[in-house]
């Protein structure tokens, strides 16, 4: 099974006893971001509509392009080999 890049970094950067906690915090942070993302988008849309003449189509097209860019950067980052990190275990 291939381990995602961020978990390999956690395995390299933290002592073995703390890796499970670090990975749990990464997952919890991602879930919190997913939970609050709709509120953030609605707030930005409401504020931009109040101050700037922006249509809903252009707003959501822009957010879609940002999402596509994030997906592309994630895929490119996963394909590149992660450099070996010099880790000092204390």
C-alpha positions as CSV (number, residue, x, y, z in Angstrom):
1,X,0.0,0.0,0.0
2,X,1.3,3.4,-1.0
3,X,1.4,5.9,1.9
4,X,0.4,9.5,1.0
5,X,3.2,12.0,1.0
6,X,2.1,14.0,4.0
7,X,2.1,10.8,6.1
8,X,5.6,9.8,5.0
9,X,6.7,13.3,6.1
10,X,5.1,12.7,9.5
11,X,6.8,9.3,9.8
12,X,10.2,11.0,9.0
13,X,9.8,14.1,11.1
14,X,8.3,12.7,14.3
15,X,9.1,9.9,16.7
16,X,7.3,6.7,15.9
17,X,5.2,7.0,19.1
18,X,3.8,10.4,18.0
19,X,3.1,9.6,14.3
20,X,-0.4,8.4,14.9
21,X,-1.3,11.6,16.8
22,X,0.2,13.8,14.1
23,X,-1.7,12.0,11.3
24,X,-4.9,12.3,13.4
25,X,-4.3,16.1,13.7
26,X,-3.7,16.4,9.9
27,X,-7.0,14.5,9.2
28,X,-8.9,16.6,11.8
29,X,-7.6,19.8,10.3
30,X,-8.7,18.7,6.8
31,X,-12.1,17.8,8.0
32,X,-12.5,21.2,9.7
33,X,-11.5,22.9,6.5
34,X,-14.1,20.9,4.6
35,X,-16.7,21.7,7.2
36,X,-16.2,25.4,7.2
37,X,-15.4,25.9,3.5
38,X,-19.1,26.5,2.5
39,X,-19.4,29.2,5.1
40,X,-16.2,30.9,3.9
41,X,-17.3,30.8,0.3
42,X,-20.8,32.2,1.1
43,X,-19.2,35.0,3.2
44,X,-16.7,36.0,0.5
45,X,-19.5,35.9,-2.1
46,X,-21.8,38.0,0.0
47,X,-19.1,40.6,0.8
48,X,-17.8,40.7,-2.8
49,X,-21.4,41.2,-4.1
50,X,-22.0,44.0,-1.7
51,X,-18.8,46.0,-2.6
52,X,-18.0,44.9,-6.2
53,X,-20.3,44.2,-9.1
54,X,-19.5,40.5,-9.4
55,X,-21.9,38.0,-10.9
56,X,-22.4,34.6,-9.3
57,X,-21.2,32.8,-12.4
58,X,-17.8,34.6,-12.5
59,X,-17.4,34.1,-8.8
60,X,-17.9,30.4,-8.9
61,X,-15.9,30.1,-12.2
62,X,-13.0,31.7,-10.4
63,X,-13.4,29.4,-7.4
64,X,-13.5,26.4,-9.7
65,X,-10.3,27.5,-11.4
66,X,-8.6,27.8,-8.0
67,X,-9.8,24.4,-7.1
68,X,-8.6,22.9,-10.4
69,X,-5.2,24.6,-9.7
70,X,-5.0,23.0,-6.2
71,X,-5.8,19.6,-7.7
72,X,-3.1,20.0,-10.3
73,X,-0.5,21.1,-7.8
74,X,-1.4,18.2,-5.6
75,X,-1.0,15.7,-8.4
76,X,2.3,17.2,-9.5
77,X,3.6,17.2,-6.0
78,X,2.7,13.5,-5.5
79,X,4.5,12.5,-8.7
80,X,7.8,14.1,-7.7
81,X,10.0,12.1,-5.5
82,X,10.2,13.6,-2.0
83,X,13.8,14.5,-1.1
84,X,15.4,12.5,1.7
85,X,15.2,14.6,4.9
86,X,18.0,14.7,7.4
87,X,16.2,13.9,10.6
88,X,17.9,13.9,14.0
89,X,16.1,11.7,16.5
90,X,16.3,13.1,20.0
